Amino acid sequence: MCARALCHPLDTIKTVTFTSFAGEHLVTPAAAATASNPAAAAAPRSSFFSSSRAIWANEGIAGFYRGVGVAAIGSAPGVALYLTTYDRCSAAWKAFGDARSTTDVVPSNGSSSTMSTVVESLRTVAANTPSSVRFFMCGLTAETVSCLVWVPIDVSKERLQSQPPSLQGRYTSSLDALQRILANEGLRGLYKGYCSTLCSFGPFSAVYFVFYEYFTNILKAWCSSSSLFKNSGRVSGAADGADGARLSSSVKFAVALGAGASGNAVASFLTNPLELVKTRLQVQRTVLHRPATITAATGAPSYPRLYGYNYGGLCDGLLQMAKTEGVCALWRGVGSRIAYTAPNAALTMGFFELLKSKWI
């Protein structure tokens, strides 16, 4: 929670870089010339620095903390559910495969024999599955479960972050955003983009845990063989490192910090196009108030478009963006994203491993 609150300005910059400000596509050169901050109103947000300048010009320091309330409050249950699901899923998978050698199949009839054979086959598959595949699948499962908490947080947070003070009827706080989304769009509004979030966060988590475990093994092996740690008494002869050395809790904490940041940086870079389009999907159909008019042809409510894009889904968004803005635009804001998520991941995994070693 503290890490997310401290790094929230970086998240706001990332969101504005991804989405631009709401209503910005409606600003004409003539309107921009008469605005109080014409440069901030009309300039495209394509980099960390241009987004930072625009936020500062519009609201000052307070603008960087839009949505911090819902992000800080929701992060504790979200992270707890995420890490617990991954840890339990990984342990259950390993235990299921390890039970293969101690399970005696004693068929009593045809159906039980078939079932026992199936179970034993599954145990064999689980035992022989490469660890990278296990990390990948457990990360995907953890994200699927934790998105029940993360999606409403993301929807309300990102809408707050991408709304400038000049936007009429804008959300005034995290609580106001949650209440008005529920009132105007119902529960579906809070879970808007759930599938696209899974398609974004799912691969991210899967890739992240593969590289997290990879960097963890590398760092543990280095610490176990390093004279620096052995001479300081932080490594002893038991079974933790690659060469059978036990690492102290402080070394484990440092390993988790390094592996968390490194794994997150790799996963953030590889999945940035998915995160960018997912963010746009969650904010593009923002409804700030109930419609005053009903479309005569369809009888459906008419809502003003607050953003200059309107994607039909994740694949459509990727194709449209590549076509209209260029393939390189899919990695827009990747620096802001890594600057925000890498420290978060480092601190989260560091304290998770520290607490796990002490109480679990």
Helices and strands as residue ranges (DSSP letters): H 2-19, G 24-26, H 29-34, H 38-42, H 48-59, G 60-65, H 68-98, G 99-102, H 110-128, H 131-161, H 174-190, H 194-225, H 227-231, E 235-236, E 246-247, H 249-270, H 272-284, H 314-324, G 327-331, H 334-359
